[in-house]
Amino acid sequence: MSDEIHYKIIKLIEENPNISQRELAKALGVSLGKANYCLKAIMEVGLIKLKNFRNNENKLSYAYILTPKGIEQKAAITTRFLKSKQKEYDELKKEIEILERDLAKDELPSAEQETD
């Protein structure tokens, strides 16, 4: 599982511990099955745990809780994810600069022709 998925899941759970798997899947833009798989994988390594709470005598409510290990790993995952996104940004910025230079070269002759 990528750092991006790890990061997004942990962030969503931190913001809304009562998030359902269906809501998580929708927020991530993945299938319910993939969301379930990712949650189980994160739970297996001990980053989150599932707690149940009784709202009343007949109904249980579930919440995902970030473990101390999860809190620690969140910082590492966020750092790696940020570095990855920064690298993508830098590469995209270079590509845009090249495209802008190429476009300026292509437009220069036609601008000279118009002034003649």
Secondary structure, DSSP 8 states (H G I E B T S, - for coil): --HHHHHHHHHHHHH-TT--HHHHHHHHTS-HHHHHHHHHHHHHTTSEEEEEEEEETTEEEEEEEE-HHHHHHHHHHHHHHHHHHHHHHHHHHHHHHHHHHHHHHHHHHHHHHHH-
